[in-house]
Amino acid sequence: HGMMVPLRPIIAGRLFGIGNLGSIWGAIDGAVVATGVVGPIYMGWTFDTFGTYVPSFYILAAILSTAIPTVSVAFKRGNNSKPSIEKGDPTVNV
């Protein structure tokens, strides 16, 4: 995972602010857990049913093709203000 795991709450804080970070982080982490549970089961079912993973990869490609533009729009609309200790910005190292 490299730096992705420790950066997720920092990115969420920058995009949505820290006012509701607990709720937002709960939704993000819930989605990660749900895909971690459902993904392998779906991939296994696809292989057992069709004898190949190809249909699953098409579905995953379709999901990613909608997720990538959504994330880029979120970054453009995110909180682009400078980090501030007074604001409690999680990206500031003290």
N, C-alpha and C positions, 0 to 999 in steps of 0.2 A: 504494500500500500504506500510505501514511501512517506511523503509528507501529506498525503491526501487526508488521512484520518485526523491528524492534529490541526490541519487547516480548515476543516469543515465548519467548526463553530466560529472561527475567526471570519471566514467568508460570509457566513450567515449573519453575523453581527454587523459586518460592513454593509451588507445588502439591505437588511431590514431594521437595523438599529438594535440597541440592546434592551429597549423597553419591554419587548415581548419575546426576548430571546429564548426563554424557557419553553414557551408554547411552540415557537417556531422550531426550535431544536428538537422538541418532542415529535413534531410532525415529520421532520426530516429523518430522524433516527428511526421512527416507526416505519417509514417508507423503505429505508435501507434494510431493516429486519424483515419486512414483508417480502421484499424481492429476494432476500437471501433464503427465505423458506420456500417461496413459490417457484423461483427460478429453476432450481435443480429438479424439483418434482415435475415441472412442465417439460424440461428438456428430456428427462427420463421417459415420460409418457410419449413424447413425440418420437423418440427413438424406438420405443416398444411398438408403437402404432404403425409408423411408416418405415422403420428400418434404417432411418437416416436422421441426421440433425438438421438437414437443409431447411425444412419448414420453420423450425425454431429460429434459425439465423435470419430468415426473411422477416419474421415477426420482430425480432430484436432490432433489425435494421430499420424497420418502420417506426418503432418506438424511439430509437435514437435520432432518426431524421426529424421527428417532432420535438424531441427534448433539446437538441442542440440550439435551434433558433430560440426556443423558450428561455433557455439559460442566458443566451447572449442578450436578449431583450431585458431580462432581469438585471444583468450587470449594467446595462446602459441606464436603467431607471433607478439603480441602487443608490445608497447613501454615499455620495462622492465627496462629502466634506472632509476636511483634514482631520486626522486623529487628534483627540484632545483628552487629556487626563481628566479635566473637569466633566466632560461628557461621559466618562467611564468607558472610553473606547477600548475594546478588548485587544486591539492590535498594538497598543502602546506598552512597551517594556519599560518598567520603572526600575 
